[in-house]
């Protein structure tokens, strides 16, 4: 779901999902048999786009906060930065685009409330 794109900045892993969705759409046009999981994933594409936008908003906010601080400010706010990172860590470790949308939405809501 999230990754450390450039060391300290967060990024999003969505390109592979987008290309997979396009591929399933082509299969459908060709009237090929589509695996059930792929069909379900295609059906939930609009919801995933909304979640992607929410995740991008979260990433921009976090990167903006962390990027605007110099070393001294980071030292003074280390406790709060560590709290922020620990809130986001499940998105780096456990949550994927195949996680139920409800679970992803709950994760985002929790992170937003804690941040």
C-alpha positions, 0 to 999 in steps of 0.5 A: 500500500505504502512504501518508502519511496526515497528513504524518508519520504512515503510513496504509493504503490498503485501502478501495478494495480492500475495496469492489472485492472486495464489487463482485466478490462481487455480480457473482458473485451476479448470475452476471455474467462476472467478469474473470480478474484480479478472480476471482483477486483475490477468491480471494486475499482472505483472504491479503490480509486477513492482510497488511493486519493485518500492515501495520496492526501495522507502521504502528501500531509506526512511528507509535508510535515516531515520535509518542512522540519530541520534536524533540530525540529525533528529532535524536538518533536521526535516523540510525535514523529515516532508516534506518526511513523508507528501509526503508518507502519501497518500500511508499510508492512501489512496492508495491500491493495487486496486488503478489504476496502473496509479495512483500508478505510478504517486504517486511514481513518485511524491514522488521520485521527492520530495525526 
